[in-house]
Amino acid sequence: MSILLPTGQVTSPVTAPVTAPVGEYVTWLLRDTYIDPSLADGLVVPTIPDKPTSRLQKYRLTEKGRRLLEQLGKEGGLS
């Protein structure tokens, strides 16, 4: 799984050795909080759309996502 950073970069989360339930919760939390809303809003698209749960899955910004990042940068919305 990959996450969208405020800088516009898409990266994989760093995972520490944790127990399976905690790891699953973190994955669920990232997906529910960041990835699913960004996909629904059309800000990102998966690089492997046919395999949404692939360990190799990454996301890239759409033009709409790039415009939003540019707008937030101009407004000082990104720190």
N, C-alpha and C positions, 0 to 999 in steps of 0.2 A: 504494500500500500504506500502511496505517496501523499504528501500534504503540500498545499499551496502556502507559501510564505508571503508575508506582506511585501516583500521585495519583488514578487512576481516569479520567484524561482519555485520549482516543484522539486521536492526532495523526499527521501524516505525517512521516516522517523527513526531515531536511534533507540534501539530497544535493549534494555538491560535484562540480564537473566532474571526473570520473574516467574512466579508460578503461573500455570495455564489460566486459571480463572482471572487473575489480575491482568495478564496479557490480553485475554479476550475482551475484558472490560475496556482497556485502553484503546484497543482497535475499534470497538463499537463506539466509544466516545468520540474518537477522531472522525469516524465515518459520519456519525449523526450530527456532530457539531460543525464540521468544516466541509467534508467532501460532498455529502448528499445535497446540502443547500447550494453549494457552488455548481454542482451538476444541474440541479433543478432550475437555477437562474441562468444557465447557459454561459457561465463564466469560465468553465473548464470542460474538457472532453477527455475521455479515457483513451489511452494509446492502444489498448487491446479491448475494444468494445464487446467482442464476443466472449470474453472471459473476465467478467468484472471482479472475481475474487482471486485472480492469478497473483502469485507472489511477485511477478514481474510487472504488475500493473503500475502505470504512471499516468499522470494527467498533464495536459498542456493547456495553456491559456487560449481562449478564443479571442477574437477581435473585441468582443464586448468586454471581456475580462481585462484586456490591455487598456481599453479606454477608461474603465473604472479605476484601474491602478494609476493611470496618468492623472485623472481627475482628483483622486485622493491625494496624490503627491503634490499637486498644485494648491490644494486647499489645506495642506499641512496635516492631512488625516493619517499619514504614515509617519511613524517615528523611527 
